[in-house]
Amino acid sequence: MKPTLTAEQKLRCLHGTFAAEGMQISIKTQTALHRLDSGKATMDELLREAIARHNRKQ
């Protein structure tokens, strides 16, 4: 059976992937990923929040 990664391990893997491409993950995005992983938010909620933030910037 394949071992299950914790949220922290998944985030470290994601950090590594982004770092390999010369990119960084913002604190806001890290928080959103934790909310998604813990079940405190759905992907639809996160998308709506991101769209609202983008619309406010314009």
C-alpha angles and dihedrals in degrees: 000000000000115000116246116238120228120235090257092052091049091050091050090051090050091048089052092050092050092044090054087058093046093251134125133214114230122232088244091056092046090052091049091051091051090050090050094047093047093049093244090121137023126226089250091056092049091049092050090050092049092049091049091051091049093049091051090054093056 
